[in-house]
Amino acid sequence: MRSNDPYVSFTAAVKQGTLWRINELLDNGRVDVNLSHPAMGNGKTALHVASENHQSGVALLLLDRGADITAMDDSGNTALHLCTPAIARLLLRRGAFIEEKNDDGLTPLLLACKQWNVHMYNFFLDEGADVNMKDNEGNAPLHYACSGNRTDGAQIFLNRGADMNATNRTNLTPLHHACQHGCSTVVSLLLDRGVDVEAKTINKMTALDLACHNNHFQVVWLLISRFPWLVLGRPSPAAAETQKKKKQRLC
């Protein structure tokens, strides 16, 4: 790559927030505001670069100069996937789609959850992002919180209406994730909320099975101390009551 390549200078100006230089390069036609260039990396456009470098003034300038708000990088991310709350607010005002998915099926909210970017996932929730949206593997924000023992995040998602019994492509619920990874504080939270402890994965494993299989004995104790019938081979009290009523109707 030659040092006098205008896109190298353009990329540097975007990263540094040098507005006059950006305008100069655009005005003389040496660069295209929407062209992806190797200097920007991974198929990004200038708007992606401005967003990930927290350059809100540059983002505004680029949008005013015709930047494509829907442009995707090599991973399918739009600028909204990569930005701060200030730039995200600007992008949403200009028509960015809050539920846009990248190649992994991650919306901006889901990507923020995967990266555990607390400021961004709170921002997207406040802006109306779907708390039950799933990625390509069927995982919702609550799955990410539970697998990472993020009790604070799990609490937020539940309070925002997250489905605590949602299943992914292998029928793993958030409780399954928490038990598989030994996340005892999240398990306690889900149990307090009335999660389904009998749900089974695609391999017919319960949350207790996963905790035992992965030697998470604190989680095992949490489950059997509150639901002893799980290890006694008996149906749950609710299931037993249902069976009792069925028998009464048959008599």
Secondary structure as UniProt FT lines:
FT   TURN            3..4
FT   HELIX           6..16
FT   HELIX           19..27
FT   TURN            28..29
FT   TURN            33..34
FT   TURN            38..40
FT   TURN            42..43
FT   HELIX           46..52
FT   TURN            53..54
FT   HELIX           56..64
FT   TURN            65..66
FT   TURN            69..70
FT   TURN            74..75
FT   HELIX           79..81
FT   HELIX           85..93
FT   TURN            94..95
FT   TURN            98..99
FT   TURN            103..104
FT   HELIX           108..114
FT   TURN            115..116
FT   HELIX           118..126
FT   TURN            127..128
FT   TURN            131..132
FT   TURN            136..137
FT   HELIX           141..147
FT   TURN            148..149
FT   HELIX           151..159
FT   TURN            160..161
FT   TURN            164..165
FT   TURN            169..170
FT   HELIX           174..180
FT   TURN            181..182
FT   HELIX           184..192
FT   TURN            193..194
FT   TURN            202..203
FT   HELIX           207..213
FT   TURN            214..215
FT   HELIX           217..226
FT   HELIX           228..230
FT   TURN            231..233
FT   HELIX           237..250
//
